[in-house]
């Protein structure tokens, strides 16, 4: 594990309450925001890895299905968004259709060249591509 992934993993395990990949409880937009905050500066966020071909997505660890992040209208979203997820992974929705909670088996990550990357894997791939600042 590279130093960035190790640091993020430690943050997720020790300082990031409610990481869905660790807890398996259903989770919300607030949890998604906390994930993005935990990975900011590592290459594990959409705004940091989009230029490398990573597109925000989710994987359901129960089924193995991967879902590209989408807006409520079905168009691809440039960042992680729960609203366009299918009913198979949604626990509850508002009357407007917006997602309130998703299954705990859902993992946020990215799709690149047909492969799903967790945030840790995307961060590692970006750090291998980017020269370190001395």
Secondary structure as the mmCIF struct_conf table of DSSP 4:
data_model
#
loop_
_struct_conf.conf_type_id
_struct_conf.id
_struct_conf.beg_label_comp_id
_struct_conf.beg_label_asym_id
_struct_conf.beg_label_seq_id
_struct_conf.end_label_comp_id
_struct_conf.end_label_asym_id
_struct_conf.end_label_seq_id
HELX_RH_AL_P HELX_RH_AL_P1 UNK A 3 UNK A 10
HELX_RH_PI_P HELX_RH_PI_P1 UNK A 11 UNK A 15
TURN_TY1_P TURN_TY1_P1 UNK A 17 UNK A 18
HELX_RH_AL_P HELX_RH_AL_P2 UNK A 20 UNK A 23
BEND BEND1 UNK A 25 UNK A 25
STRN STRN1 UNK A 27 UNK A 27
HELX_RH_AL_P HELX_RH_AL_P3 UNK A 29 UNK A 39
TURN_TY1_P TURN_TY1_P2 UNK A 40 UNK A 43
BEND BEND2 UNK A 45 UNK A 45
HELX_RH_AL_P HELX_RH_AL_P4 UNK A 46 UNK A 49
HELX_RH_3T_P HELX_RH_3T_P1 UNK A 50 UNK A 52
TURN_TY1_P TURN_TY1_P3 UNK A 53 UNK A 53
STRN STRN2 UNK A 55 UNK A 60
TURN_TY1_P TURN_TY1_P4 UNK A 61 UNK A 63
STRN STRN3 UNK A 66 UNK A 68
STRN STRN4 UNK A 70 UNK A 70
TURN_TY1_P TURN_TY1_P5 UNK A 72 UNK A 73
BEND BEND3 UNK A 74 UNK A 74
HELX_LH_PP_P HELX_LH_PP_P1 UNK A 75 UNK A 75
STRN STRN5 UNK A 76 UNK A 76
HELX_LH_PP_P HELX_LH_PP_P2 UNK A 77 UNK A 77
BEND BEND4 UNK A 78 UNK A 79
BEND BEND5 UNK A 82 UNK A 82
TURN_TY1_P TURN_TY1_P6 UNK A 83 UNK A 84
HELX_RH_3T_P HELX_RH_3T_P2 UNK A 87 UNK A 89
STRN STRN6 UNK A 90 UNK A 93
TURN_TY1_P TURN_TY1_P7 UNK A 95 UNK A 96
BEND BEND6 UNK A 97 UNK A 97
STRN STRN7 UNK A 99 UNK A 102
TURN_TY1_P TURN_TY1_P8 UNK A 104 UNK A 105
STRN STRN8 UNK A 106 UNK A 112
TURN_TY1_P TURN_TY1_P9 UNK A 113 UNK A 114
STRN STRN9 UNK A 115 UNK A 118
HELX_RH_AL_P HELX_RH_AL_P5 UNK A 119 UNK A 129
BEND BEND7 UNK A 130 UNK A 130
HELX_LH_PP_P HELX_LH_PP_P3 UNK A 131 UNK A 133
#
